[in-house]
Amino acid sequence: MAVMYARVLEVSCGTLLVRERCTDQEVLVRAGRACRFAEGDCVLIVYNGAMTRSIPPQITANRIRRVSGRCCRCRCGGRTCC
C-alpha cells in the first residue's frame, strides 16, 4: 500500500482532483465517496501504489480521510515538507 497527502482542488461525482504535497503534482483520484470532500480539504489517501502515466496521473483510492490542519505534512525522502 502507498500513502499520499494531498490538497483537494476539484470534486466530481466519483473523482477528486488533488495536488500531491511532496511532488506538487496533480493527480486524479477515483473514489466512491468523493462527494464527501470539498475543495481545499487536506486528505490522506491510501492506494495500492499503481498510478497511470496519463496526464494527470490517476489512482484508485482504497481509503481517504480528511486530515486536520491548514497544511498537509508528509515525509519526502526523510525530510518533512509542506
VENSULNOR-V904633 format. One record per residue. N is the residue number from 1. PSI is psi as a letter, one per 40 degrees, with the letter a starting at -180 (999 if undefined). OMEGA is omega in whole degrees, 0 to 359 (* if undefined). BURIAL is + if it has 16 or more other ideal C-beta (glycine too) atoms within 10 Angstrom, else -. Layout:
# VENSULNOR-V904633
n=N psi=PSI omega=OMEGA burial=BURIAL
n=N psi=PSI omega=OMEGA burial=BURIAL
This chain:
# VENSULNOR-V904633
n=1 psi=i omega=178 burial=-
n=2 psi=i omega=181 burial=-
n=3 psi=h omega=179 burial=-
n=4 psi=h omega=169 burial=+
n=5 psi=h omega=184 burial=+
n=6 psi=i omega=174 burial=+
n=7 psi=h omega=181 burial=-
n=8 psi=h omega=178 burial=+
n=9 psi=d omega=181 burial=-
n=10 psi=i omega=176 burial=-
n=11 psi=h omega=174 burial=+
n=12 psi=i omega=179 burial=-
n=13 psi=h omega=178 burial=-
n=14 psi=e omega=179 burial=-
n=15 psi=i omega=172 burial=+
n=16 psi=h omega=168 burial=+
n=17 psi=h omega=184 burial=+
n=18 psi=i omega=172 burial=+
n=19 psi=h omega=180 burial=-
n=20 psi=h omega=191 burial=+
n=21 psi=d omega=183 burial=+
n=22 psi=d omega=184 burial=+
n=23 psi=e omega=183 burial=-
n=24 psi=f omega=182 burial=-
n=25 psi=h omega=174 burial=-
n=26 psi=h omega=181 burial=-
n=27 psi=h omega=175 burial=+
n=28 psi=h omega=184 burial=+
n=29 psi=h omega=174 burial=+
n=30 psi=h omega=184 burial=-
n=31 psi=h omega=183 burial=+
n=32 psi=d omega=183 burial=-
n=33 psi=f omega=183 burial=-
n=34 psi=d omega=184 burial=+
n=35 psi=e omega=176 burial=-
n=36 psi=e omega=185 burial=-
n=37 psi=i omega=181 burial=+
n=38 psi=i omega=176 burial=-
n=39 psi=h omega=180 burial=-
n=40 psi=e omega=178 burial=-
n=41 psi=i omega=172 burial=+
n=42 psi=h omega=186 burial=+
n=43 psi=i omega=172 burial=+
n=44 psi=h omega=183 burial=-
n=45 psi=h omega=174 burial=+
n=46 psi=h omega=181 burial=-
n=47 psi=i omega=187 burial=+
n=48 psi=e omega=178 burial=-
n=49 psi=e omega=179 burial=-
n=50 psi=h omega=180 burial=-
n=51 psi=h omega=180 burial=+
n=52 psi=i omega=177 burial=-
n=53 psi=e omega=180 burial=-
n=54 psi=i omega=176 burial=-
n=55 psi=h omega=354 burial=-
n=56 psi=i omega=175 burial=+
n=57 psi=i omega=181 burial=-
n=58 psi=i omega=175 burial=-
n=59 psi=i omega=173 burial=+
n=60 psi=h omega=183 burial=-
n=61 psi=h omega=170 burial=+
n=62 psi=d omega=178 burial=-
n=63 psi=i omega=173 burial=-
n=64 psi=h omega=173 burial=+
n=65 psi=i omega=178 burial=-
n=66 psi=h omega=176 burial=-
n=67 psi=i omega=184 burial=-
n=68 psi=i omega=178 burial=-
n=69 psi=i omega=181 burial=-
n=70 psi=e omega=186 burial=-
n=71 psi=h omega=174 burial=-
n=72 psi=h omega=177 burial=+
n=73 psi=i omega=179 burial=-
n=74 psi=i omega=178 burial=+
n=75 psi=h omega=181 burial=-
n=76 psi=g omega=178 burial=-
n=77 psi=f omega=178 burial=-
n=78 psi=e omega=178 burial=-
n=79 psi=i omega=178 burial=-
n=80 psi=h omega=179 burial=-
n=81 psi=i omega=182 burial=-
n=82 psi=999 omega=* burial=-
